[in-house]
Amino acid sequence: MDHGLEYLLAFDGRIHRFEKGYWVKFEIRRTEGTAQRPHGIAYSFTLHAPGGKRLLGFDNAHAPPQSGGPGKRRPRADDHWHRDAADRGRPYRFVDAATLLDDFQRAVERRLKELGVGGDVIATGEKET
């Protein structure tokens, strides 16, 4: 049993709030393993500004855009991340559930620091349905 995956699945629907109205949202569920999702999960982890605009995201909802020339091979899996709202996505190398969560948290802390916002979670809850 992958305890890291079980821990990560428990984050589904969670909202973590930071100072000044910034927040992150976790969406994750089990799926059948495929070439696009070989680890058997569909996920979207996003950081949002106070008004709701997405500032950063890690997901596997679609394939990352191909960069480079026509001879460049596409990554097999759809795992990717968005550095900011305008970023169409760049490949992310999924290692395991714990590393995914750590990488997302580091990226969130980095982005919040750029914005002058503390990285401490001040409230948690469930997403509104």
Solvent accessible surface area in square Angstrom, and as a share of the most:
residue,aa,sasa,rsa
1,M,182,0.81
2,D,73,0.38
3,H,136,0.61
4,G,24,0.23
5,L,25,0.12
6,E,65,0.29
7,Y,131,0.50
8,L,1,0.00
9,L,32,0.16
10,A,75,0.58
11,F,23,0.10
12,D,67,0.35
13,G,7,0.07
14,R,63,0.23
15,I,11,0.06
16,H,25,0.11
17,R,106,0.39
18,F,11,0.05
19,E,69,0.31
20,K,132,0.56
21,G,40,0.39
22,Y,31,0.12
23,W,46,0.16
24,V,4,0.02
25,K,49,0.21
26,F,2,0.01
27,E,58,0.26
28,I,5,0.03
29,R,143,0.52
30,R,132,0.48
31,T,36,0.21
32,E,146,0.65
33,G,53,0.51
34,T,67,0.39
35,A,39,0.30
36,Q,88,0.39
37,R,57,0.21
38,P,82,0.52
39,H,40,0.18
40,G,12,0.12
41,I,0,0.00
42,A,10,0.08
43,Y,7,0.03
44,S,28,0.18
45,F,0,0.00
46,T,6,0.04
47,L,0,0.00
48,H,16,0.07
49,A,18,0.14
50,P,76,0.48
51,G,82,0.79
52,G,32,0.31
53,K,129,0.55
54,R,78,0.29
55,L,16,0.08
56,L,4,0.02
57,G,0,0.00
58,F,8,0.03
59,D,6,0.03
60,N,0,0.00
61,A,70,0.54
62,H,81,0.36
63,A,30,0.23
64,P,1,0.01
65,P,36,0.23
66,Q,84,0.37
67,S,73,0.47
68,G,67,0.64
69,G,41,0.39
70,P,143,0.90
71,G,72,0.69
72,K,110,0.47
73,R,213,0.78
74,R,119,0.43
75,P,50,0.32
76,R,187,0.68
77,A,23,0.18
78,D,17,0.09
79,D,3,0.02
80,H,0,0.00
81,W,52,0.18
82,H,7,0.03
83,R,125,0.46
84,D,53,0.27
85,A,47,0.36
86,A,91,0.71
87,D,23,0.12
88,R,177,0.65
89,G,10,0.10
90,R,79,0.29
91,P,74,0.47
92,Y,29,0.11
93,R,188,0.68
94,F,45,0.19
95,V,78,0.45
96,D,59,0.30
97,A,3,0.02
98,A,55,0.43
99,T,41,0.24
100,L,0,0.00
101,L,11,0.05
102,D,66,0.34
103,D,33,0.17
104,F,1,0.00
105,Q,72,0.32
106,R,127,0.46
107,A,5,0.04
108,V,6,0.03
109,E,94,0.42
110,R,132,0.48
111,R,55,0.20
112,L,1,0.00
113,K,165,0.70
114,E,120,0.54
115,L,62,0.31
116,G,50,0.48
117,V,8,0.05
118,G,32,0.30
119,G,37,0.35
120,D,114,0.59
121,V,67,0.39
122,I,116,0.59
123,A,48,0.37
124,T,76,0.44
125,G,27,0.26
126,E,109,0.49
127,K,75,0.32
128,E,162,0.72
129,T,175,1.02
